[in-house]
Amino acid sequence: MKGRTIILDHLGDVEAAALMVDGQLDDLLIDSPDAPRVGMIYRAIADRPVKGQGGMFLKTPDGSAFLRQIKGLAPGQPILVQVSGFAEPGKAVPVTQKLLFKSRFAIVTPEAPGLNISRSIRDEAERDRLLEIAHDAAAEAPHGLILRSSCAGAGAEEIAEDITAMLSLADAVLEDAGTDPETLTEGDGPHTIAWRDWTGPADIETEPGGFETHGVLDALEALRGAAVPLGAGASMYVEPTRALVAVDVNTGRDASLAAGIKANMACARALPRALRLRGLGGQITLDLAPMPKKDRRPFETALRAAFRSDDVDTTLVGWTPLGHYELQRKRARAPLAEVL
């Protein structure tokens, strides 16, 4: 099946959304009822500093949270923080002081004043149109504003309403005068995130049972395994351990001189999707197929290009003395093994 299809459904009682591209599962969002949603905003209370890590544990309504870069923060002080990722089992929820109020067209940035338009919108006439809409909608608002790439070609009234809604939400949160731990915003669920972030042209399926009809359940069953086929007999195995995510690349039966670089280039193209669908982050170590050192640069170029279109922050760290390649990826989603 050609084209893009967004399926909004449930896995049992848990809200979920899937993006199918040309009949293949390309992205997946599953709610995690037992963990705070990324984007949730708390009024937290500073608890105790951890000097060796340059951070502080905070008290929230959902338990302990951990905040880095705590200059000027004293124990007992209330502070507004936003959940920035998923915690590993037994660890505090990671939070940040840099609040973002994000919707389909606009992102309000209270700590970063100024007006910015997505760089992917290059048409000058369109940028001028969006600037005019933003100036009219934001007026004298003290917060920063980013207009997302989805604004291109969208109606002025729709964009203005989105900007106004996010500015109002930011004002309501920032003007809160409470002193006890409290949840101020709940964070977006999978269906809202799909509407917010999957903005390309697509068919929308909302009927119950859509996951079964469109093959999402079959794809989920395949994701339970570690193997990812790379074509021409090559494969990679993506296996999370307690310390890191290990990726092992194999050439299969191909014994040609170019087998290693072909398998590794296929790994570079497939890796962002494999990690995204499995909800994996943290330290990632690639045990690549053997290839000459002269082929390392083309591999890095392909890997960088593949992650450029992925929406989870990933740092390409580099090569180890043993010839492995390392990445550091934000834990932006709950691991699939935990939510299924």
C-alpha positions as CSV (number, residue, x, y, z in Angstrom):
1,M,0.0,0.0,0.0
2,K,1.5,3.3,-1.1
3,G,1.3,6.6,0.7
4,R,1.1,7.6,4.4
5,T,-1.6,6.4,6.8
6,I,-2.0,7.6,10.4
7,I,-3.9,5.0,12.6
8,L,-5.3,6.2,15.9
9,D,-6.2,3.2,18.0
10,H,-5.7,1.5,21.4
11,L,-3.7,-1.5,22.6
12,G,-6.1,-2.8,25.2
13,D,-7.0,0.2,27.3
14,V,-3.8,2.1,26.3
15,E,-3.9,4.9,23.8
16,A,-1.6,4.4,20.8
17,A,-0.9,5.8,17.3
18,A,1.0,4.4,14.3
19,L,2.3,5.9,11.1
20,M,2.5,3.6,8.1
21,V,4.5,4.7,5.1
22,D,4.1,2.6,1.9
23,G,2.8,-0.3,4.0
24,Q,5.7,-0.3,6.5
25,L,5.5,0.8,10.1
26,D,7.5,4.0,10.3
27,D,6.7,5.4,13.7
28,L,4.8,4.3,16.8
29,L,3.5,6.1,19.9
30,I,2.2,4.1,22.9
31,D,1.1,5.8,26.1
32,S,2.8,4.7,29.3
33,P,0.2,5.0,32.1
34,D,2.7,4.2,34.8
35,A,5.2,7.0,33.9
36,P,4.9,10.8,33.6
37,R,4.4,11.9,30.0
38,V,7.2,13.8,28.3
39,G,6.2,17.5,28.3
40,M,4.3,17.3,31.6
41,I,4.9,20.4,33.7
42,Y,5.3,20.3,37.5
43,R,5.5,22.8,40.3
44,A,8.2,20.9,42.2
45,I,10.1,21.5,45.4
46,A,13.9,21.3,45.6
47,D,14.9,18.5,47.9
48,R,18.6,17.7,48.1
49,P,21.6,18.5,45.9
50,V,23.9,15.9,44.4
51,K,27.2,17.8,44.2
52,G,29.1,15.1,42.3
53,Q,26.6,15.2,39.5
54,G,25.8,18.9,39.5
55,G,22.1,18.3,40.0
56,M,19.3,18.2,42.6
57,F,16.5,15.8,43.4
58,L,13.1,17.4,43.4
59,K,9.8,16.4,45.0
60,T,6.8,16.1,42.6
61,P,3.3,14.7,42.9
62,D,4.6,11.6,41.0
63,G,7.7,11.0,43.1
64,S,11.3,12.0,42.7
65,A,12.7,14.0,39.8
66,F,16.2,15.0,38.9
67,L,17.3,18.4,37.6
68,R,20.7,19.3,36.3
69,Q,22.3,22.7,36.3
70,I,20.9,24.0,39.6
71,K,22.7,27.3,40.0
72,G,20.9,29.5,42.6
73,L,18.4,26.8,43.6
74,A,18.1,26.1,47.4
75,P,16.4,23.1,49.1
76,G,12.8,23.8,49.9
77,Q,12.4,26.3,47.0
78,P,9.5,25.8,44.5
79,I,10.4,25.6,40.9
80,L,8.6,25.0,37.6
81,V,10.1,22.1,35.6
82,Q,9.1,20.0,32.6
83,V,9.5,16.3,32.1
84,S,12.2,15.9,29.4
85,G,12.4,12.1,29.0
86,F,11.7,8.7,30.4
87,A,13.5,7.4,33.5
88,E,15.3,4.1,33.6
89,P,13.7,1.7,36.2
90,G,14.5,2.8,39.7
91,K,15.8,6.2,38.7
92,A,14.3,9.7,39.1
93,V,12.3,11.3,36.3
94,P,14.6,13.7,34.2
95,V,13.3,17.3,34.1
96,T,14.4,20.6,32.8
97,Q,13.8,24.3,33.7
98,K,13.5,25.2,30.0
99,L,9.8,25.1,29.5
100,L,8.3,24.6,26.0
101,F,4.7,24.9,25.1
102,K,4.4,23.0,21.8
103,S,1.5,22.6,19.4
104,R,1.0,21.8,15.7
105,F,2.1,25.2,14.4
106,A,3.7,27.0,17.2
107,I,6.2,26.5,20.1
108,V,6.3,29.1,22.8
109,T,9.6,29.5,24.6
110,P,9.4,31.6,27.7
111,E,13.2,31.5,28.4
112,A,14.2,32.4,24.9
113,P,12.5,35.6,23.6
114,G,12.4,36.4,19.9
115,L,10.5,35.2,16.9
116,N,11.9,32.4,14.7
117,I,10.5,30.6,11.7
118,S,11.5,27.0,10.7
119,R,14.5,27.0,8.4
120,S,12.8,24.4,6.2
121,I,10.5,27.2,5.1
122,R,12.7,29.0,2.5
123,D,10.1,30.9,0.4
124,E,10.6,34.5,1.3
125,A,7.0,35.5,0.5
126,E,5.7,32.7,2.8
127,R,8.1,33.7,5.6
128,D,6.9,37.3,5.3
129,R,3.3,36.0,5.5
130,L,4.0,34.0,8.7
131,L,5.9,36.9,10.3
132,E,2.8,39.1,9.8
133,I,0.5,36.4,11.3
134,A,2.9,36.0,14.3
135,H,3.2,39.7,15.0
136,D,-0.6,40.1,14.9
137,A,-1.2,37.1,17.2
138,A,1.6,37.5,19.6
139,A,1.3,41.3,19.9
140,E,3.3,42.3,23.0
141,A,3.8,38.9,24.5
142,P,7.0,38.6,26.4
143,H,7.7,35.0,25.4
144,G,9.7,33.7,22.5
145,L,7.8,32.1,19.6
146,I,8.9,29.5,17.0
147,L,6.7,28.8,13.9
148,R,7.1,25.2,12.8
149,S,7.5,23.8,9.3
150,S,3.9,22.7,9.4
151,C,2.9,26.4,9.1
152,A,3.8,26.4,5.4
153,G,0.6,26.8,3.4
154,A,-1.6,26.6,6.5
155,G,-4.4,29.1,7.0
156,A,-3.7,32.3,8.8
157,E,-6.7,31.9,11.2
158,E,-5.6,28.4,12.1
159,I,-2.0,29.4,12.9
160,A,-3.2,32.5,14.9
161,E,-5.5,30.4,17.0
162,D,-2.7,28.0,17.7
163,I,-0.3,30.8,18.7
164,T,-2.9,32.3,21.0
165,A,-3.7,29.0,22.7
166,M,0.0,28.3,23.5
167,L,0.6,31.9,24.7
168,S,-2.4,31.6,27.0
169,L,-1.2,28.3,28.4
170,A,2.2,29.7,29.0
171,D,0.8,32.7,30.8
172,A,-1.4,30.5,33.0
173,V,1.5,28.2,34.0
174,L,4.0,30.9,34.6
175,E,1.6,33.1,36.6
176,D,0.8,30.2,39.0
177,A,1.5,31.3,42.6
178,G,1.3,28.0,44.4
179,T,4.0,26.6,46.7
180,D,3.2,22.9,47.0
181,P,4.1,20.1,44.5
182,E,1.5,20.0,41.8
183,T,1.0,18.9,38.2
184,L,0.3,22.0,36.1
185,T,-0.1,20.4,32.7
186,E,-0.6,16.7,31.9
187,G,1.5,16.4,28.7
188,D,0.2,15.1,25.3
189,G,-0.9,11.6,24.6
190,P,-0.2,9.6,21.5
191,H,-3.2,10.8,19.5
192,T,-2.4,14.5,20.2
193,I,1.3,14.0,19.5
194,A,0.4,12.3,16.1
195,W,-1.7,15.4,15.2
196,R,1.0,17.7,16.4
197,D,4.1,16.1,14.9
198,W,3.0,13.9,11.9
199,T,2.0,16.8,9.8
200,G,2.7,15.5,6.3
201,P,-0.2,14.5,4.0
202,A,-1.8,11.3,5.2
203,D,-5.0,9.3,5.4
204,I,-6.4,9.2,8.9
205,E,-7.9,6.0,10.3
206,T,-9.8,6.4,13.6
207,E,-12.0,3.3,13.6
208,P,-11.4,0.8,16.4
209,G,-9.4,-2.2,15.2
210,G,-7.4,-0.1,12.8
211,F,-4.1,-1.6,14.1
212,E,-5.2,-5.0,13.0
213,T,-6.6,-3.9,9.7
214,H,-3.5,-2.0,8.6
215,G,-0.9,-4.6,9.8
216,V,0.3,-2.7,12.9
217,L,-0.2,-5.7,15.2
218,D,1.9,-7.9,12.9
219,A,4.7,-5.2,12.9
220,L,4.6,-5.1,16.7
221,E,5.0,-8.8,16.9
222,A,8.1,-8.6,14.7
223,L,9.5,-5.8,16.9
224,R,9.5,-8.1,19.8
225,G,12.6,-9.8,18.2
226,A,16.0,-8.2,17.9
227,A,16.6,-9.0,14.2
228,V,16.3,-6.3,11.6
229,P,16.7,-7.4,8.0
230,L,18.9,-5.1,5.9
231,G,18.4,-6.7,2.5
232,A,20.7,-8.9,0.3
233,G,20.9,-11.4,3.2
234,A,22.5,-8.9,5.7
235,S,20.9,-8.1,9.1
236,M,21.4,-6.3,12.3
237,Y,20.4,-7.2,15.9
238,V,19.3,-4.4,18.2
239,E,19.5,-5.6,21.8
240,P,19.1,-3.4,24.9
241,T,21.1,-4.3,27.9
242,R,21.1,-2.7,31.4
243,A,24.1,-0.5,30.5
244,L,23.6,0.2,26.8
245,V,22.0,-0.7,23.5
246,A,24.1,-3.1,21.4
247,V,23.7,-3.3,17.6
248,D,25.4,-6.1,15.8
249,V,25.7,-6.0,12.0
250,N,26.1,-9.2,10.0
251,T,26.7,-9.6,6.3
252,G,25.0,-13.0,6.0
253,R,26.2,-15.2,3.1
254,D,27.7,-12.3,1.1
255,A,31.5,-13.0,1.0
256,S,32.4,-10.3,-1.5
257,L,34.9,-7.6,-0.7
258,A,32.2,-5.0,-0.5
259,A,29.9,-7.0,1.8
260,G,30.9,-5.1,5.0
261,I,30.4,-1.6,3.7
262,K,27.1,-2.5,2.0
263,A,25.8,-4.0,5.3
264,N,27.0,-1.1,7.3
265,M,25.5,1.5,5.0
266,A,22.2,-0.4,5.1
267,C,22.5,-0.3,8.9
268,A,23.0,3.5,8.9
269,R,19.8,4.0,6.9
270,A,17.7,1.6,9.0
271,L,19.0,2.4,12.5
272,P,16.9,5.5,13.3
273,R,13.7,3.7,12.5
274,A,14.8,0.6,14.4
275,L,15.5,2.7,17.5
276,R,12.5,4.9,17.2
277,L,10.0,2.0,16.9
278,R,11.6,0.2,19.9
279,G,11.7,3.4,22.0
280,L,15.4,2.9,22.7
281,G,17.8,5.6,23.9
282,G,20.9,6.1,26.1
283,Q,24.3,4.8,25.1
284,I,24.3,2.9,21.8
285,T,27.2,0.8,20.5
286,L,27.5,-0.4,17.0
287,D,29.5,-3.6,16.3
288,L,29.8,-3.1,12.5
289,A,30.7,-5.6,9.8
290,P,34.4,-5.5,8.9
291,M,35.3,-2.8,6.4
292,P,38.4,-0.8,5.5
293,K,39.1,2.3,7.5
294,K,38.8,4.4,4.3
295,D,35.1,3.5,4.3
296,R,34.5,5.0,7.7
297,R,33.8,8.5,6.5
298,P,31.1,7.5,4.0
299,F,29.5,5.5,6.7
300,E,29.5,8.5,9.1
301,T,28.0,10.7,6.4
302,A,25.2,8.2,5.7
303,L,24.5,7.8,9.5
304,R,24.4,11.6,10.0
305,A,22.0,12.0,7.0
306,A,19.7,9.3,8.4
307,F,19.4,10.8,11.9
308,R,18.9,14.3,10.5
309,S,15.2,13.5,9.8
310,D,14.7,11.8,13.1
311,D,12.9,13.8,15.8
312,V,14.8,12.4,18.8
313,D,18.1,14.1,19.7
314,T,21.0,11.8,18.9
315,T,24.7,12.6,19.2
316,L,27.1,10.8,17.0
317,V,30.0,10.3,19.4
318,G,32.6,8.4,17.2
319,W,34.8,5.4,17.0
320,T,36.3,3.4,19.8
321,P,39.8,1.9,19.9
322,L,38.2,-1.5,19.2
323,G,36.5,-0.2,16.0
324,H,33.0,0.2,17.4
325,Y,30.9,3.2,16.7
326,E,29.1,5.0,19.6
327,L,26.0,7.2,19.8
328,Q,24.2,8.9,22.6
329,R,20.4,9.2,22.2
330,K,17.8,11.0,24.3
331,R,15.4,8.7,26.2
332,A,12.4,10.5,24.7
333,R,10.1,7.4,24.7
334,A,9.3,4.5,26.9
335,P,11.0,1.3,25.7
336,L,8.6,-0.8,23.6
337,A,9.3,-3.9,25.8
338,E,8.0,-2.0,28.9
339,V,4.7,-0.7,27.4
340,L,3.6,-3.8,25.4
